[in-house]
Amino acid sequence: MPKHLFLTLIMALFLNTLQAYTLKQKEVPTLVKEAFQRAHPSVNYTSWTRQENNYKVEYAINRVDIANTYEASGKLVNVEADIEINMLPAVIGPYVKANYNNSSINQAFKIKDNNGTITYRADLNNKSLFFNAAGSFVSESKK
């Protein structure tokens, strides 16, 4: 599968929050909970949602908001961490100003998929923009 298509699919799955709903711990498959607990044994508070066939867990470590997405088998799909806007690659800010009517970024995220590929997400008022690790634009979606 071409890399851009794979990244687009991962982003589409991650952003499909319209079909996400909150789950109780007992509604999360055992394999998913075990995979998360093995990776983060000291995390006590979590919030689980389901997004189509995947399960997303939100938690915080050292005051950083993080979300892991898992397949029902317990396989990690990606990890998304809230980052400071100034931690985005330097080319992203000027790109946004030039191509989005002088808009500014409201929130930023670093996404790492299960292959180690890094993607950045920059949220504007009504859009999420995705960039590769070097800061090149990949795609956008409505929030």
Secondary structure by P-SEA (a helix, b strand, c coil): ccaaaaaaaaaaaaaccccbbbbccccccaaaaaaaaaacccccbbbbbbcccbbbbbbccccbbbbbbbcccccccbbbbbbcccccccaaaaaaaaccccccccbbbbbbccccbbbbbbbcccbbbbbcccccccccccc
